[in-house]
Amino acid sequence: MSLSLKELSNLLGFLQEDEVVNQQFDSFTSALQKTGFTKQDHFRVGCSVVILLQHKDLLPGAHQRLAAIYLLYDMYRSEPVSANPFAAVFVHLLQPSLEDKSSPQHLLYPAHFGKIPPISQQEKAFLSQLISSPNKDLLKKTPHAVLSNKNGVTDTINNHSYDVSGLQVSLVEKQSQLTSLNKAGVSCVIASPDVHDIATNGDEKSSQKVMEALLTGNHAPSKQYLRPAFIRPTPPLHPCRDELVWMNPMDTTRHTFMWDMNMTQNTNTEVKRLMAKAFRSALTVPQQNQLIAELNSDQKLVHHVGLTPAKLPELVENNPLIAIEVLLMLMQSSQITEYFTVLVNMEMSLHSMEVVNRLTTAVELPTEFIHLYISNCISTCETIKDKYMQNRLVRLVCVFLQSLIRNRIINVKELFIEVQAFCIEFSRIREAAGLFRLLKQLDSGDADTSKK
């Protein structure tokens, strides 16, 4: 937050009395950029300017002080005044009641900024108009024109009554978000009680040394105020009786170490390798048996072998037997619904119907899941364009539905209309005609499907 010696020299050169006295305010931005300061340096420069404003002997010229005040505004002129980090300084300068520390407005001004000496009526009028309604005519003026305009000061003050209530509200809101520790603080820099003697008896070199001590090195503006220490009681020591005994056991007859002989054995590596291969291609029978045996020995491994709902279709198509075993192990998992959703919406095939059929005979699947899968199979058969593939899939679906009906997995009455329409549409296929006859037998009550 501190300035370098070169930056301090550039800032003081910018604020020289003979430099700013006849310089228009709208040219300050370009003049500041020529000194080497960028937008990232504005806050550091502003904090240093506030320190200079606190001491009349450091900025003895009236034109310098007015230029410094304008600089605090100009560096953040593209943002609302309430967003300016030095808005509290403006309120402090415009509110004469701030001298009374019992007034509410005094609480809005950060204590670590230190007290800034009061400014003249011309400067107040200029600052009031600057933060309320700046115009091109105002920015075309010079510090000399503002301070010498004694005749127009009264009219300006009447037009701008320093109504900064809106700005005060925004500052109060920001203050309320700070902790009590951040609000508290006191400036470490104390102004000289007799500025006149310093101004007459002091020399330029002594002022330069003071400014270098205040604004450069370790004495940065952010470190020039004190905050109260956060006082908290020292935590009591934990009563330690037996814990440290295990760190340095002395009596080996009482304490023995229990070694985990399987600690260095990693069986997960082989299981993960086989599962990763199962996603890509069909496993051999020995590999399938090995993978299923490892998963059955520790069913928690199924959560750590890389299986996700998104990878289930690959496992179903390449290794349906592994997919069946894995899904049975995941029946109590919180993710089983996601696996069912993927299985229902995946592309219909012999392997997917095999997996669903085996699951229906092994466990009780949700009825809505089975109905949704059947509807998906029928829709796939109706929309496929290839006649050969369409006939093949229709045969598979008819055999699949007959198996579900004969094993009483589904209540055919809930799907009677949909399945009957499917059979009529593909009545040319022998399996569809057989399924249609089964539906008619069930509907008429002439056959006992349990014996079929």
N, C-alpha and C positions, 0 to 999 in steps of 0.2 A: 504493500500500500504506500510505501514511501517513494519519494522522487529521487532520481539520481542528481548529481551536481549539475550535469548538463541540462537536465530537464528543468531544474529549479532556475538556472540561468535563463533558459528560454522563456519560462513563465514570467519572471520578473522583467525581462526585456519587453514582453508583450504588454505588461501593466505599467510601463513607465509613464509618468505624468505627461511628458511632452509628446509621447506616442499616441495616447488615447484622447487627449483633450479635444482635438478637432477631427477625430475619426468617426465616421458614421457607424451606428450600431449594426446595420445590416452587413457590414464588411468584417465584423468580428470573427465570423465562422471561418472564412477563408484565411484571415490573418492567423488564427490559432492553428489551422492545418499547416501553414507554412513553417511554423515553429517546430513541427515534427510530431505533434500530438495527434493520435488517432482516436476513434470512437471508443476503443477499449480503454483508453487512458482517461476518459472523462471523469470517472468517479474519483480516481486518485487526484486529478487536478482540482476537482470540486472540493474535496476534503482539505486540500492545502489552501485553497482560496478562503474557506471558512476560517481556518486558523489565522490567516493574514487579516481578515476582517475583524477579528477579536481584538486586535492591537493596533491602535491608531499610529503608533510610532513605526510600525512595519509598512503600513500604507498611509503615509501622511497626507497625500493629495486627495482632495475631494473628488476630482475626476477619476482617480485610480479606484476609489471605493465604489463609485457608481459603475465603472467598467467591470469591476469584480462581481458586483451584484448581478449585472446583466449577463455576465459569463455563466453564472450558475443557472440562469434561465435558458440561455442560448444553447448550451450543450445538450439539453433535453427538450428543445422546442418542438420536435416532431411528435412528442407524446403529450397526453393530458397533463395539466399542472399537478394533479393529484398523484400521478405516477412519478413525478420528479423526486429523487431521493432527498432533495434539499428544499422541499415544499415547506417543511417546518421552519426553515430559516426565513422564508417569505412571510409566514404568519407572525413570526417573532418580530420582524422588522415593522410590520404594519399594525400590530396591536400594542398600543401604549400601555394597556392594562397588564401586559406581561411583566412589567417591572414589579407588580405586586405578586409575590409568590403564592399568595393564598387564592389567586384567581384560577378558575378552571383552565383558562387558556395556557397558563404556565405549564401545565402538565403535558401539553402537546409538544413542547419543545424539548428535544433530548438534552439531558443534563450534560452529557459528555461533549456537546458542541461548545460549551462555554458561552458566556454572555457576550453578545455583540453590542457595541455602543449604538445609541440611537442615531437614526439618520435624519436628514433635514426634510422639511415639508416638500421641497421640490423632488427629492429622491423618493419620498413616499408616494407622491402623486404619479411619478413615472412608473414605479414598481406596480402600483395598483392597476394602472391602465395596461401595463405589460402583461400581467397574469389574467386580466379579465377580458380585454378586447384589444389586442395589439393590431395596429394597422400600418400600412406602408409609410404614411407620413411620420408616425412615431419612430419607426426604425430608421428613417432617413436623417433623424436628428443626431447631434453629437453630444457628448457629455457636457461640453461647454455651453451648448444651447439650452440644455435642460436645466443646468444649475444657474444660468444667468436669466432665465425666464421668470423673473419675480412678478411681473405684472400678470402673467397668465396662470400663475400658480393657484390663485383663489378659484378661478373658473374650473380648473382641472380637478381640484379637490372636491368642489361641489358636485361635479359630474361623477366622480368616483369616490364613494364614501367608504372605501376599504371593506366592502362586504365580502368577507372570506368565510362566511358560515358554511358554505358547501365544502370548501377545502378543509375546514376544521372537522366536519363530519367524517370525511374520508380518512383523515389522520387519526381520529378516534377509533375508527374501525381497524386500522392497521395496528394501533397501539394495543387494542384489546386482544389481538392474536399473539402478542408477545408474552413471554413469561415474566413474572415479577423480577427475576434476576436480570433479564435483559433490559427491562425498563429502568432499573436502578443504575446509577453511575454518577461520577463527579469528575469534572475536568481537572487534569493535572497541571494545566498551564494557567498561571495567574498573571494578569496584566499588571504593569507597573502602576503604582498609585499616583504618580506624577508624570504624566506623559509629556507635559510642557518642558520640564527640565531635561528629559531625555532627548526631546526633539531639538533643543537649543544647544545642549552640551555634548550630546552624542555625535559620533561620526558615522559615515557610511559603512566603514569596515565593521564596526561593532554590530550594526543592524544586520549586515550580511552574515556574520557569525551566528547571530541569534536565529535567523531564518534557516541556515544550514543545520543548526542543532535541532530545530523543531521539525523540519520537513524532510530531512535526508537521514540515511543510515537506519539504525535500529529504532530511533525515536519517530516512528511513523505516526501519522494522524490517528490511525486506529488504535495505537497503543498509548495515547496521551490522555487516557481517562481510567479511573479506577472503578472496579465493580466489587461489591461485597463478596467475600468468599462464601462458597456453598458449604455451610457448616453442617456436618452430619456426625452422629456418634460412631465411634470405632466398633466394627462388628466383633462380637465376642468370639473367643477361640472355640473351635469344635472340640468337645470332650473326646479325646482319642484314647481308647483303652486297648483294644485288641487288633485294630486295623494294621498298625505298623509292624505287628509281629510277623505278618506274612511277607513284608518287604525285606526283612533281614532275620530269618529264623535262626535261632541259636540252639534250641533243643530239638534235634532231629528225631529223637525218639517219640516225641509227641506229635510232630507234624510230618506228614508224608505227602508227596506230590502225586497227583493222579494224572497220568499222561493219556491223551487221546491218541491211540495208535492209528486211527484212520484220518488224522488231521491233514496229512500231506497227500492223501489219495483223493483224486478229483475224478469222480465218475461222471460228472456233468458234461465233461468235454466230449466223450464218445456219444452220449445221448444227443447233445446239440449237433454234432456232426451228422449223425444219422437223420435227425429231424430236418436239418437244412437240405440234405440230399433228397429227403422224401418230398419236399416242396418242388423239386426240379424234375425228378424222374422216379420211375417205379423201383422199389427196393426188392432185392431178392428175398426168398422165403426165409433163409437164415437171418438176414438183416432185420426183417419184419419181426421175427420171433425175439431177437435180441432187444430190439427197441421196446417192444411190448413188455418183455420181462423186466427191463430196467424201470419202465414207468410204473408197472404194478408193484415193484419192490418199494418204491417211494413215490406215491402219487402226488406229492408236492412238486416233483420235478416238472410236471406238466405246465406249471406256471412260469418256468424258467428256461424253456427250450426254444423260445422264439416264436411260439404260435400266437397269432393275433387273428381277430375276425377277418381282416383283409386277406390273410394268407390261407384261410380255410378252403376257398374254391380250388386252389392249386393242390392242396393235400387231398381233397376229395377226388379229383380227376386222376391223380397219379397213384395214390395209395388209399383207396376207400376203406380198407380194413383198419388201417392205422387211424383214419379219421373217425371211424365208429368208436374205437377204443378210447380215443382222446376225448370225444364229446361225452361219452359215458362218465369219464372221470371229472368232466367239467360241469356235470349236472347241478352240483351244489354251488357253483361259482356265481358271483354276482354278474358276470359277463355272459352267462349262457343265453340270455335274450338276444344279445348282439350276434352271437354265433347263429342262433335260429334265424334271425332276420337275414343274415348273409346267405344262409343255406336256402331259404325260401326264394330269394331274389336272384340267385345265381342261374346260369344257363342250364336248362334241363338236359340231362344225359342219363345214360344207363347207370353210371356210378352214383350220381346224385340220388336217383330213385332207390338204388340199393342201400345207400346210407340211411335215407329216410325210412325205408321199409324195415331195416334192422333196428333202428331206434324205436319205431312204434311197437315192435314185439318185445323189446328189452325194457323199456320204461314207458310211463304214461306221459305222452307229449301233450302240450296244450291244444285243445280242439281248434282254436282259431289258427294255430300254426299249420295244422294238417289241412284245414279247409283252404287256407291261402295257398299252400303248395299245390293242391289239386287244381285250383283255379289257374295258377300259373302254368301248370302242365297243359291244361286244356287250351289256354290262350296261345301257348307256344305252338301247339299242333295246328291251330286255326290260322296262324299268321305266317307260317313257314312256306316258302315258295317252291322249294325243291320237292317234287312229288315223291321221289324215292325216299328222301329223308323224312318226309311227312308220313308216309305209310309206316316206316320203321318206328317212328316215335309214337304213332297212334297205337301200334301193337304193344309197345312197352307200357304206355299209360293204361291200356285196357287190362293187361295182366296185373299191373300194379294196383289198380282199383279193385279188381276181383279178389286179390289177396287181402286188401284192407277190409272188404265187405265180408268175406268168408271168415276172417279172424275177428270180426266184430270190433275192429279198431275205430271205425267211423259209423255214424248213424246215417244210412243212405237217404233217409227221408229228408234230412237237412240239405242235401245236395241233389235231390231226385230230379228236379227240373233241369238243372245245369248239365248233369251227367246224361240224362235222357236225350237232350238236344244234341250233345256231343256224339252219342251213339247213332242217332238218326243221320247226322251230317256225314259220318264216315261208315254208313251201313254196308258199303261195298267191301269193307275189310272184315275178315272172318272173326277176329277177336272182338271187334266192336259189336258185331251181331250177337256173339255169345254173351257179352256184357249186357246187351239190351234184353236178352231173354232172361238173364238173372234178375234184372231189375223188375221185369214183369212178374216173375215168380214171387219175388219179395212183396210186390205190390198186391198181388192177389192172395198171398198167404198160402199158396199150394206147396211151397217147398220149405224145407227146414235147412236153412243155410248153415247151420252148425254141423250138419253131416256131410256137406259138400267138401 
